[in-house]
Amino acid sequence: MMGNVNPEMITLAREVRGLTQSKLAELSGIRASTISRLEGGVAEASESDLSRLVKALSFPPDFFSQPGSRFGSETSTLFHRRRRQVRTRDLKRIDGLANLHRFASRQLLRSFEMDDTVDIPTIRSEDFRLISDIAAVVRETWRMPSGPVHNLIGWLERASCLVFSYDFGTDKIDEVVHWIPPEPPIILVNCSAPADRVRFSLAHALGHLVMHRGEVPYREMEKEANDFAAAFLMPVDEIIDELEPVTLEHLLKLKQYWKVSVAALVYRAKDLQVITDTRYRSLFQQLSRLGYRKTEPLPIPREAPRAVKALLDAHKEHLGFGDIELAQLLRVNLDDYHEWYYPKKIIEFPTDEIRYAARSGDYTPSIHHN
């Protein structure tokens, strides 16, 4: 018997692959009843069981022996920005990836540390009358310049967040955020979404980290996170006088400056009572007729995470690791290593945007050896 196999890792690997127990049984040749017992910790995996699981799930043997527990959507440590009709299997797969990256971060941070320059404050929504006030406190605490948030990922990485951006394989999930201290917050964003939507999702994730970590889930959480994101990216005192005239032509100009979608600007105008409900509905009807609900014109530059790559590069430059050894360190196969840690769809800032962001407090991750 292989008593060192962690039942939680069997379930995690299966969910990351998007498999049911019955499908795993079919692929592995292990009876479904046995898989149920293995995942439940009722039975111990034999050497033959482990060999079959390794082959069927395409994870190395030591992935299954690592300690720890996985957390899912029903817990207070993991939050999403998603659509209501998302498939349970897809949700579990993305949740699984968040857990997997949390375990991997332990390995990356054994030899190196990230030099955080700001902290994520804990602020409960019931302590403030308006969610926008909480967003303002965070901006003030971080000493952010007024105006648009340039390089939002950089600000999150200043707070030691590890941000991963790749194609989720579904458009029903935009983002997942997972934080169990003392490990760093893990944020996954779907890079198949437009860059303006990704930025809103990142601000939404920050809202959860600030207001909801450790909280028992309640109905208003998602609205609060959305309200936080809107106020964080478009502070009321700075944007309210810029919104008028609320026409699509004018909002497209504001989009380029504030780096948010036209739809988000329309929502913000309604929330701030700059437009009536009738005008709000009319604008969204125009967006629908023009096809802007799916793809807006004038896309904004896409931000790229840098902290995870900096940690990987530090292992290569200072400890002599190669890609194969890093995949082994992270307990994943080489194909998954390249897909998850060196995704191809990330588009860096254009050169002029890099210079502009640098003038606005751009962030280069600082890593030091333990």
N, C-alpha and C positions, 0 to 999 in steps of 0.2 A: 504493500500500500504506500501511496505517496502522500503522507500526512502533511507535507509542507505546501500543498496546493491550497490557495486561498479561494474558497467558493465564490466570494464576491468578484474575483477577477474572471472567473468563467462567465458569469452573467454579464460583466462589463464588456468582455471581448465579444460575446454574442450580440449584445445590443449595438455596439459600435459597427458590427458587420450588418446590422439590420435583419437579424435572423430570429425566428421563433424557435422554441425548444424542439418542436417537431421537425423543422427544417434542419436544425443542427444535427438532430438524430439521423436524418437522411444523409447528410453530407459526411458525417463522422463514422457512421456504422455503429454508434452507441445507442442503445435503446432509449427512447424518450423518457421512460420512467427512471432510468439510471441518471440521465442528465438532470432531471428534476431533483433527484436525491443529492447529486453532486452540488448543484447550485444552492440547495437548501442546507447544506452542511450535514445532512443525515448520513451520507456515505463518503468515504475517502476515495480519491482517484487512484486507480492502479497505474502502473507504468505504461500499460497499453492504452488506458483511457487518456492519459496525458499526451502520449504520442499522437493519438487520433485527434485530440482537441487542437494541438499545435498545427497539425496539417490542415484541418478543416477551417480553423479560424485565422490562420496565417499570423500568429503571434509567436515569438520565441518562448521557450520553456520557462525562462525566468520571469516573464511577464506574469505568469499564473502564480508564482510564489511570492510576489511582492506583498507587503502588508498594506492594510488600509481598507476603507469602506467606500462604496460609491453612494452618491446622493442624487436624488431625482427631483422632478418638478414639484412633488408634494412637500418638499422640505423648505426651510427658510434660508437656505444657503445658495439657492440656484433660481435665477429669474430669467425671463425671456421677453423679447419683443416678437410677437408672432401673430398669425391670423388664427381665427377660431377654428377653421376647417382643417388644420394641420393633422396629418396622420400620426397616430400614436407611435408607430414604428419609427417615423422620421424624428419625432421629438425625443424618443429614447436614444436614438443614434447620436443626435447632437448633444444631448445631455451626457452621453457616454464619452464623447470626445472632450467635453469640458473636464470631466473627471480624469480622463486619461492625461490631459495636459497638466492637471494639478499634480498627478503623480510624477510626471516627467519633470516638472519644475523643481521637485525635490532633488533630482539628480543634477540638474543644471546649476543649482544654487549650493551644492555641497562644497564646491571649490571656489566659487565666485559669488560676489554680492552686487546687487544694484544699488547705486547711490541715489536714494530718493531725495528729492528736494522739496516736496510738499507732502502733506498727509491728507488722507481722506477723512474729513470730520464725520462724526456721528451726530446727526440731527434728526430728531423725530418730528414727523409732520404735525402731530398734535401740539407741538410747542410753538408753532407759528400759525398766524391766521391765514397767510397766503404762501403757497408753494414757491411763488416767485421770490419771496423774501429769502427762502432757503438757498435758492440758486444764487442770489446776490451775495449771501454770506460766503458761499464756496468761492465765488470769483474774488471777493475781497480777501479771504483767507489765503488764497493762492497768489494774491497780488497780480492778478491778470490785468493787462491793459484794457482800456475801454474799447468798444467796438466789437467786430466779429472775432470769433475764436479761430485763430490761425493754427493749423496743425493740432487738432484735438487729440489725435493719438499721442502726440508728443507730450501733451499735458497729462494724459493718463499714465504714460510711462514714467513721468516725473514722480508720480505717486506709487511707483513700483508695480503697476498693473502690467501683466503680460498679455499682449493683444495678438490674436491670431486671425488672419484674414484669408479665407479661401472659399471656394464654391461649395455650398452646403448640399447641392444636388436637389434642392427644392426652393421655391420662392415663398413658401409659407412661413419660414422662420428667418428673421432678420438678424437676431443677436441672442446670445446667451451669456450670462455673467454668473460666475461661481467664485465664492470666497469663503475659505475656512482658515482663519488665522492660526498659526503664524505664517502659513504659506501665502504667497501673493495672490491678489485677485486675478482670475483668469477670465478674459473676455474674448469670445469668438464672434466675428461678424461675417456676414455672408457677402462676399465680394461680387456676387452676381447681381446684387442690387446697385442702383445708381449711387454715385459717391455722396450726393446730398442726403439720400436716405440712410446710407451707412453712418454719416456723421450724426444724424438725429438718433440713430440706434445707439451709437456710442454715448451720447449725452443721456439717453434713456437709461443705459447701463449704469452710468455714474449716479443718476438719481436713485436707483435701487441700492447702490453701495452706500450712499450717504444716508438714506432714510429708512431702509428696510432690512438691513442685515440683522439676523437673529430674530426678526419679527415673525410671529405666526401669520401666514398669508391671510389677507383680508381683501374684500371686493374692490376697494378703491386704490389698491396698490398700483395697478397699471396706469390709471388716469393720473395719479400723482407723479409717476415716473415720466409720463408724457408731458405733463405741465412743467415739471422741472426742466426737461430737455428744451422745451420751447423758450422758457425764461432764461436758461443758461446760454443758449445760442443767440437769442434775440431779446436782450434786456429791455424791459418796458420803457425805462426813462430814455433809452437811446434810440429805440426804433419807432416809437409811437408817432413822432412828428414826421418820420420818413415814409410812412405807409401810404399816405394820400398823394395823388389820387390812386385809389385802389382799382387799377386796371391791369390787365395781363401784361400790357406793354411796359408799364412802370414796374410791376413786380418782377419781370424778367431782368430788369436792370438791378433791382435790389438783390436778386438771387446771386448774381455774380459777386456782389460786395459782401453779403452776409453768409454766403456759402450754405444756403438752405434751399429747399425746393419751393417752387411757386405755391404748391399746395400748402406747405407749412406756413408760408406767409399769409395765405388766405385764412387759414385757421387762426393764426395769431391776430389778424385784423378783427376777426369775429370775437375772439376772446377778450380783446381790449376794447370792444364795442366801438371800433372805428367804422364798421359797416353793420348793416342790419342783417337779420336772418334771411330776408328776401334777397339782398344783394349777395350774400354768401352762397345761397343756392344757385343764383344766376351765374356766379363765377365758376362754380364747380360744373355746371352744365356746359359752360364754354370749354373748360378743361377736358371734359369727356368728349365733346364734339371734335376737338382738335387732336385727340389721342394723347393728350399730355398726362392723363392719369397713369399711363403705362410708361411712357418715355417723354420727358420734358426736353425742350431744346436747350442749348447752351450748357452742356454738362460742365460741372466744376472739376478741378483736378482731384485725383484720388490720393489719399494719404496712405503711406506704407508703414507698418509696424517696423521698429528697429531694435527693440530691446532683446527679443528672442534671438535674432540674428547676431546681435552683439555678444550674447552669452555663448552661442555656438562658435563664433569666431574666436572668442577668448580661449575656449578649449583647444581650438586648432592652433592658434598662434603661441600660446603660453604652455600648453601641456602636450602638444604634438598629436592631438587626436585627428584621425581621418573620418570621413563620412561613415564608413563601416563601423568604426569603433563608437562613434556618436550614436548611431542607430542601436548598437548594443547597449550603450549607457542608458538610452531612453526606453529600452525594452520594446522596440518596434522593428518591423522588417524594413529593409532598405527602401522599397517602393513607398511605403507609408511615410517614412522619414522625409523623403523628397517632396511628397505631396503635402504633408502637413507643416513642414518647417521651411521649405523653400518653394512655396506655391508660385506658379507661373503667371497667374492673372493679376498680380499686384503691379500697379502702375505708379511709379514714383512721381513726385512733383516735377513739372517742367522746370528748367533751369531758372527762369525768372521768378517762378513761384518759390523756389528754394531760397533765393536771395530775399524775397519779400517776407517769407516766413521767418527767416533768420533775424531780420530787423524787428520782428514782432515777438521775439522771445522763443524761437524755435529750439527744440530740445534734441541734443545728441546724447544717447544713453552713456552713462559713466559706469564702468564695471571695474571692480578691484578684486584681487585674489584674497581669499580668506587666510 
